């Protein structure tokens, strides 16, 4: 199987660079975009196997982007990445089939665990 492609979506360029490089060291291929609109387009073009999506972005927040992404691909695993103190409302997690919610302040281990879990689901579907 080819390397799993991760679409990393965040409006903070420094975070895209640092987290993107970190995810690459785990063996994933990483594509980065800086907005929800770009993420939707990348999903349309089938550039990713899974998504790490920022919850709070200008113009279009992560939940709004994810609603549109779900119209294109209802099954793509999505890890919501957030600095939001109150977390993501539970109803949105279930409704939008969010695979995991990872605080931006978390250790790299939490993000890696969420990606590995999503990867296992992808691999089960392709068997």
Secondary structure, DSSP 8 states (H G I E B T S, - for coil): ----EEEEE-S-HHHHHHHHHHHHHTT-EEEEESSHHHHHHHHHTT--SEEEEES--SSS-HHHHHHHHHHH-SS-EEEEEE--TT---HHHHHHTT--EEEETTS-HHHHHHHHHHHHHHHHHHH-
